[in-house]
Amino acid sequence: MGDCKRFSSAKQAAYYAGLVPRVDISGDTVRYGRIINRGCHSIRRVIVQAAWSLVRCQHGGKVKEFYRKVILKKGAKRSIIATSRKMIEVLYVMIRTGNFRFYA
């Protein structure tokens, strides 16, 4: 991701990784679709693989807990994307603040 100071928010960091939904707005109707194809594909691939690893290991911690909450509503693949986005947001905050305690 390089220098995180170029992103003004965690949402922009998630957008850079391509982990935000496509939004179609027409009048008063807002529809959310699949994740966007823009962004850095290599970062997205690595974060998604890391999320799968944390979800499947015995000590997944907060990441696994978040995944299990989302999977009840959305299913496995959507849940792993949501978990990946959450991980990007946490990484952004950790790098931005300089606080590198282990959050998982």
C-alpha positions in Angstrom: 0.0 0.0 0.0 3.0 2.3 0.4 2.5 5.5 2.3 -0.9 5.4 4.0 -0.9 9.2 4.4 -2.2 9.4 0.8 -5.5 7.9 1.9 -7.7 10.2 4.0 -9.8 7.3 5.3 -9.9 3.6 5.8 -12.6 3.4 3.1 -10.2 4.9 0.6 -7.6 2.2 1.5 -10.3 -0.5 1.0 -11.1 1.1 -2.4 -7.4 1.0 -3.4 -7.4 -2.7 -2.7 -10.7 -3.2 -4.6 -12.7 -4.4 -1.7 -15.7 -2.1 -1.9 -19.0 -2.9 -3.7 -20.0 -1.3 -7.0 -22.7 1.3 -6.5 -25.4 2.1 -9.1 -27.4 5.2 -8.3 -30.4 6.2 -10.3 -32.7 8.8 -8.9 -33.7 7.7 -5.4 -32.6 4.1 -6.0 -29.2 2.9 -4.8 -28.1 -0.6 -5.7 -24.9 -2.3 -4.4 -23.3 -5.0 -6.6 -20.2 -7.1 -6.6 -16.8 -5.8 -5.6 -15.2 -3.4 -8.1 -12.6 -4.6 -10.6 -10.4 -1.5 -10.0 -7.7 -1.4 -7.4 -4.6 -3.4 -6.8 -5.3 -7.0 -7.6 -2.2 -8.3 -5.8 -3.1 -6.6 -2.5 -6.7 -7.9 -2.8 -5.4 -11.5 -3.5 -3.0 -11.4 -0.5 -5.5 -10.0 2.0 -8.3 -12.5 0.9 -5.8 -15.4 1.3 -4.8 -14.1 4.7 -8.4 -13.8 5.8 -9.1 -17.4 4.7 -6.0 -18.5 6.7 -7.2 -16.7 9.8 -10.7 -18.0 9.5 -9.6 -21.6 9.2 -6.9 -21.6 11.9 -7.7 -22.5 15.5 -6.8 -19.1 17.0 -8.5 -16.7 14.5 -9.5 -14.3 17.3 -11.5 -11.2 16.4 -11.2 -11.9 12.6 -12.8 -15.3 13.0 -15.5 -13.9 15.3 -16.3 -11.2 12.7 -16.5 -13.8 9.9 -18.8 -16.0 11.9 -21.2 -13.1 12.5 -21.3 -12.1 8.8 -21.5 -15.7 7.5 -24.9 -16.2 9.1 -26.4 -13.5 6.8 -24.3 -13.5 3.7 -22.6 -16.8 3.0 -18.9 -17.8 2.9 -17.6 -15.9 -0.1 -19.3 -12.6 0.7 -18.2 -13.0 4.3 -14.6 -13.5 3.4 -14.7 -10.3 1.3 -16.2 -8.4 4.3 -13.6 -9.8 6.6 -10.8 -8.8 4.1 -12.2 -5.3 4.0 -12.2 -5.1 7.8 -8.6 -6.3 7.8 -7.6 -3.6 5.4 -9.3 -1.0 7.5 -7.5 -2.3 10.7 -4.2 -2.3 8.9 -4.7 1.2 7.7 -5.5 2.4 11.2 -2.5 0.5 12.6 -0.1 2.0 10.1 -1.6 5.5 10.3 -1.5 5.7 14.1 1.8 3.7 14.5 0.1 1.4 17.0 1.2 -2.1 16.0 -0.3 -4.2 18.7 -1.7 -7.5 17.5 -5.5 -7.1 17.0 -6.4 -10.6 15.8 
